[in-house]
């Protein structure tokens, strides 16, 4: 997962600040900076800069133990929250058009700029049924997978997908495939 964009890290920090407060975020970052990541966390995170997989993993592990009580499924909620922050800002046109398929297709095109890891392929089976294949290019963590799934689902709902269902079709240590359906 080399090459995580700074925006991925910042959205996790934004979640912590929103849910637990600014002082708790400062403490969280200070605790991380005491570890091996002080060279990176001692300066501003740049949204378009690439950061290491190890840093994202350390952040996610600390979030899991500090805020989520070991419940990895909560990363899906984090992804849903992230979508509510990011989609209105960067994908508003698809919300206005009520176009979940357009949102998914545009996200796939922008993935390298927004996320920076892996590839996402979107296939429209029908206007309300899309296949999503995400190849991370190397083994990925469950928090990353759940966060991204939450983002995809909530992004579609924000773009007017009603009664959304997701079927995981395939999952390996490198790729995951879903079928998303909605009314």
C-alpha positions as CSV (number, residue, x, y, z in Angstrom):
1,X,0.0,0.0,0.0
2,X,2.9,2.4,-0.6
3,X,1.9,5.9,-1.6
4,X,-1.1,6.8,0.7
5,X,-2.2,10.4,-0.1
6,X,-2.2,12.8,2.8
7,X,-5.9,13.3,2.5
8,X,-6.4,9.7,3.7
9,X,-4.5,10.4,6.9
10,X,-6.2,13.8,7.4
11,X,-9.7,12.4,7.2
12,X,-8.8,10.0,10.0
13,X,-7.5,12.9,12.1
14,X,-10.7,14.9,11.2
15,X,-12.8,12.0,12.4
16,X,-11.0,11.9,15.7
17,X,-11.3,15.7,16.2
18,X,-15.0,15.7,15.3
19,X,-15.9,12.8,17.6
20,X,-13.4,13.2,20.5
21,X,-12.3,16.9,20.4
22,X,-9.2,18.9,19.4
23,X,-7.3,18.2,22.6
24,X,-7.8,14.4,22.2
25,X,-6.6,14.6,18.6
26,X,-3.4,16.5,19.7
27,X,-2.8,13.9,22.3
28,X,-3.3,11.1,19.7
29,X,-0.8,12.7,17.3
30,X,1.7,13.3,20.1
31,X,1.5,9.6,21.1
32,X,2.0,8.5,17.5
33,X,4.9,11.0,17.1
34,X,6.7,9.4,20.0
35,X,6.9,6.2,18.0
36,X,8.9,5.9,14.8
37,X,6.7,8.5,12.9
38,X,7.9,11.7,14.6
39,X,9.7,12.9,11.5
40,X,6.4,12.9,9.5
41,X,4.0,13.9,12.3
42,X,6.2,16.8,13.4
43,X,5.1,18.8,10.4
44,X,1.9,19.5,8.5
45,X,0.4,16.6,6.5
46,X,0.1,17.7,2.8
47,X,-3.1,16.3,1.2
48,X,-1.5,15.5,-2.1
49,X,1.8,14.1,-0.8
50,X,2.4,10.4,-0.6
51,X,3.0,8.8,2.8
52,X,4.0,5.3,3.8
53,X,1.8,2.3,4.3
54,X,3.4,1.9,7.7
55,X,2.1,5.3,8.9
56,X,-1.4,4.5,7.9
57,X,-1.2,1.1,9.6
58,X,0.1,2.7,12.8
59,X,-2.7,5.3,12.7
60,X,-5.3,2.6,12.1
61,X,-4.0,0.3,14.8
62,X,-3.9,3.2,17.3
63,X,-7.5,4.3,16.3
64,X,-8.6,0.6,16.7
65,X,-7.2,0.3,20.2
66,X,-7.8,3.9,21.5
67,X,-11.2,4.8,20.1
68,X,-12.8,1.6,18.7
69,X,-12.2,-0.8,21.6
70,X,-10.8,-3.4,19.1
71,X,-14.0,-3.4,17.0
72,X,-12.6,-3.3,13.5
73,X,-16.1,-3.0,12.0
74,X,-16.1,0.6,13.2
75,X,-13.8,1.5,10.3
76,X,-16.8,1.2,8.1
77,X,-18.5,3.9,10.1
78,X,-15.4,6.0,9.8
79,X,-15.6,5.6,6.0
80,X,-19.3,6.6,6.0
81,X,-18.4,9.7,8.1
82,X,-15.6,10.5,5.6
83,X,-18.0,10.3,2.7
84,X,-20.3,12.8,4.4
85,X,-17.4,15.2,4.6
86,X,-15.8,14.6,1.2
87,X,-18.6,13.8,-1.3
88,X,-20.4,17.1,-0.9
89,X,-17.2,19.0,-1.4
90,X,-15.7,17.1,-4.3
91,X,-18.6,15.2,-5.9
92,X,-21.5,17.6,-5.5
93,X,-22.4,17.4,-9.2
94,X,-23.3,13.7,-8.7
95,X,-25.4,14.6,-5.6
96,X,-27.2,17.2,-7.6
97,X,-27.8,14.9,-10.5
98,X,-28.8,12.0,-8.2
99,X,-26.2,9.9,-10.0
100,X,-24.6,7.2,-7.8
101,X,-23.1,5.5,-10.9
102,X,-21.5,8.7,-12.0
103,X,-20.0,9.1,-8.5
104,X,-18.5,5.6,-8.6
105,X,-17.1,6.1,-12.1
106,X,-15.5,9.5,-11.2
107,X,-14.1,8.1,-7.9
108,X,-12.4,5.3,-9.9
109,X,-10.9,8.0,-12.3
110,X,-9.7,10.1,-9.4
111,X,-8.5,7.3,-7.1
112,X,-4.8,7.9,-7.8
113,X,-5.1,11.6,-6.8
114,X,-7.4,11.1,-3.8
115,X,-6.2,7.8,-2.3
116,X,-3.0,7.0,-4.1
117,X,-3.0,3.3,-3.6
118,X,-4.2,0.6,-5.9
119,X,-6.7,0.7,-8.7
120,X,-10.5,0.7,-8.8
121,X,-12.5,-0.5,-11.8
122,X,-16.2,0.1,-12.2
123,X,-18.5,-1.8,-14.4
124,X,-22.1,-0.7,-15.0
125,X,-24.3,-3.8,-15.3
126,X,-27.5,-1.8,-15.3
127,X,-28.3,1.8,-14.3
128,X,-28.7,0.7,-10.7
129,X,-26.2,-2.2,-10.5
130,X,-22.5,-1.7,-10.5
131,X,-19.5,-4.0,-10.1
132,X,-16.5,-2.6,-8.2
133,X,-13.1,-4.2,-8.3
134,X,-10.4,-2.7,-6.1
135,X,-6.9,-4.0,-6.5
136,X,-4.6,-2.7,-3.8
137,X,-1.5,-4.2,-5.5
138,X,-0.3,-5.8,-2.3
139,X,-1.9,-7.1,0.9
140,X,-4.3,-4.7,2.6
141,X,-5.7,-4.4,6.1
142,X,-9.2,-5.0,7.1
143,X,-9.6,-1.4,8.4
144,X,-8.6,-0.1,4.9
145,X,-11.2,-2.4,3.3
146,X,-14.0,-1.5,5.7
147,X,-13.2,2.2,5.5
148,X,-13.3,2.2,1.7
149,X,-16.6,0.1,1.7
150,X,-18.2,2.6,4.1
151,X,-17.1,5.5,1.9
152,X,-18.4,3.8,-1.3
153,X,-21.8,2.9,0.2
154,X,-22.4,6.3,1.9
155,X,-21.2,8.1,-1.2
156,X,-23.8,6.3,-3.3
157,X,-26.5,7.1,-0.7
158,X,-25.6,10.8,-0.8
159,X,-26.0,10.6,-4.5
160,X,-29.6,9.4,-4.0
161,X,-29.1,5.6,-4.0
162,X,-32.1,4.2,-2.1
163,X,-32.2,0.8,-0.5
164,X,-28.6,0.2,-1.3
165,X,-27.3,-3.4,-1.0
166,X,-23.7,-4.6,-1.3
167,X,-22.6,-8.1,-2.1
168,X,-19.0,-9.0,-1.7
169,X,-18.3,-11.2,-4.6
170,X,-14.6,-12.0,-4.1
171,X,-11.9,-11.1,-1.6
172,X,-8.3,-12.0,-1.6
173,X,-5.4,-10.5,0.3
174,X,-4.8,-8.1,-2.6
175,X,-8.2,-7.5,-4.3
176,X,-11.9,-7.2,-3.3
177,X,-14.9,-7.1,-5.6
178,X,-18.4,-5.9,-4.8
179,X,-21.7,-5.6,-6.5
180,X,-23.7,-2.5,-5.4
181,X,-27.4,-2.3,-6.2
182,X,-30.0,0.4,-5.4
183,X,-33.3,1.8,-6.4
